[in-house]
């Protein structure tokens, strides 16, 4: 940006950064909360692990509880939009967990 030029409201994202960011696949997620933050641990459970509680951790993400709470309605909206377009996503145990 040159001197006197206004910053753009919606800058174009740097796709080279996105391409260099690792992408992980997870089919298991665990959440741990402390007094000030939340840690999400994502993992992959291979078919031979199905009869056990074990999984291979692939990524951990830590954030403030405030950030996690801000993320909730964003995820809810994305899921609601998807379900509106494609139908209900099956999520075994969701009803029991959300009640309580």
N, C-alpha and C positions, 0 to 999 in steps of 0.2 A: 504494500500500500504506500503510495507517495504522500508527501506532506500535504495536508489539507483535504485529502480524500476521505470520504466517509466509509466506515466498515460496512460490509454487506450484512443484511439481516439474516440471510440464510446461505452461509458460505457452502461451497461444494466440498464434500468430505474428501480427504486425501485417501484415495483408494489404495495407494501403495502401503499405507499404514494398516488398513484393513486386511490386505493380502498377506502382510507379514505377521498378523496376529494369529496365534494358534487356535485351531478349532478342535473341540473335543466332543465326542459322543458319549452320552451317559444314559443308562436306563435304570440307575439307582440314585437317589438323593437322600441325604441326611442333613438335618439342621441342628445346630447347637447355639444356644444363646447364653451370653454372659451378662453382667450388669450394664455394659456399655456397647456391646457389639453382638453381631450374629455371624456365624460361620456356616456356609453351605458347603457340604462335601459331595461332589458328584463322582459316581463310579460306574463301572461296567461289570455286569454280571454275565459271565459266559454260560452257555447252556449246561455245561457239566457242573456248574455251581448252583443250579436251580433248587436242589434239595437242601442246600445249606444257607446259612445267614451271611456267608462270605461274598465279597465282591472285590474287584480291583479298583482302588481309588485312582481317578484320573485328573482331578482338579479340585482345588479349594478356593472359595471366594469369601473374603471377610469384608464386612461393611458395618457401619453404625446401624443401630436399631432404627433411627430416624430414616436413614436411607432405605432400609428394608421395608419400612411402613410405606414410604413413598412409592416403592416398586409394586406393592400389592395392587392398587387400582390400575396401574399400567398393564400388568399381566392379566388382570380380570377383563379389561377391555379387549385386549388382543384375543383372548380365548373366546369371549362372547362374540366378537366379530367373526372368528373362524367358525364357531358353531352355527351362527346365523347363515353363513354361506354353505357349509358342508354337513351340518348335522352334529348331534351330540357326540362329544368325545367320551369314550368309555374310560372311567377312572375308578377301578375297584377300591373300596374303602373311603372314597372322597366324602360321601354323606356322613359317615361316622366321624371322620376327622374334623369336618367343618362345623359340627354341632358342639364341639367342645372343649 
